[in-house]
Amino acid sequence: MTRINDDLFTERNEYRKHILLESEASINPWEQFEYWLEDARREGIKDYNAMSITTINQQGFPNTRVVLLRSFDANGLVFFTNYLSSKGKDIEGNDKVGVNFFWNTLERQIRVHGVIRKISTEESDEYFASRPRESQIAAWASMQSSTLRTREELENAVIHYTTKFDGQTVPRPEHWGGFRIIAHYFEFWQGRPSRLHDRLIYKVDEDFNWFINRLAP
Ligand SMILES: Cc1cc2nc3c(=O)[nH]c(=O)nc-3n(C[C@H](O)[C@H](O)[C@H](O)COP(=O)(O)O)c2cc1C
């Protein structure tokens, strides 16, 4: 414990790889998002599409976990999950979410605020049908976020649904599908030397025009 604590005190990195200036940033945050996501993909970052999403639970506590971005456009960021999970219940009570992408080797972070909506059942069906069969079975077998007495309980549920759907297309469970995060705020953070990082934020007005500001690091 003590040794790692000593290391934490002294762990320090300088960020020198990229810069982010108003003159080169896109006027549209979705385009800027696409550039950076594409950079992360080309960089070969494993799970470059992983994002931390924070919901607010019934007690008012923020609740954060990682999910995978599966598609995006100017309408929002889409991910898939179990609607009856903890996050699903949080979202039912409060539709406001925060999202964070961190790409270590690019020295970049993106922050998004937005409201979240279920995607259409057709969109969920289409994505569910594209998943590997094992993942489809898992969506049935795992009551995500509920308490399991043992690991075997989960494995038995997998056996049960594998048998049940043998020889058939696995249908999408009603409780499993996509959410879309409709963004109204973005922050693009680019690490720079001496902690003098670039931070450009985009806010949208009622006419859906985006405005850029720079924040102090
Ligand atoms: C790299 C990574 C990707 C993940 N992708 C997803 C995902 O796309 N959907 C999902 O429901 N859970 C995903 N998870 C699991 C979630 O982090 C979380 O454990 C799960 O959704 C239950 O969260 P909840 O109890 O807050 O609802 C992922 C975890 C990691 C580490």
The ligand as an ORCA input file, in Angstrom:
! r2SCAN-3c Opt
* xyz 0 1
  C     -15.273     -2.129    -21.877
  C     -16.668     -2.354    -21.329
  C     -17.754     -2.320    -22.185
  C     -19.040     -2.507    -21.705
  N     -20.095     -2.386    -22.566
  C     -21.356     -2.487    -22.089
  C     -22.473     -2.215    -22.946
  O     -22.334     -1.820    -24.133
  N     -23.715     -2.365    -22.418
  C     -23.921     -2.734    -21.109
  O     -25.069     -2.857    -20.702
  N     -22.887     -2.964    -20.279
  C     -21.612     -2.837    -20.734
  N     -20.544     -3.030    -19.886
  C     -20.825     -3.419    -18.484
  C     -21.220     -2.166    -17.685
  O     -20.051     -1.416    -17.358
  C     -21.985     -2.505    -16.397
  O     -21.276     -3.444    -15.623
  C     -23.378     -3.079    -16.697
  O     -24.009     -2.409    -17.770
  C     -24.274     -2.982    -15.469
  O     -24.372     -1.621    -15.091
  P     -25.560     -1.084    -14.155
  O     -25.718     -2.086    -13.035
  O     -25.101      0.239    -13.656
  O     -26.804     -0.978    -14.993
  C     -19.242     -2.792    -20.329
  C     -18.150     -2.818    -19.464
  C     -16.882     -2.577    -19.947
  C     -15.739     -2.541    -18.972
*
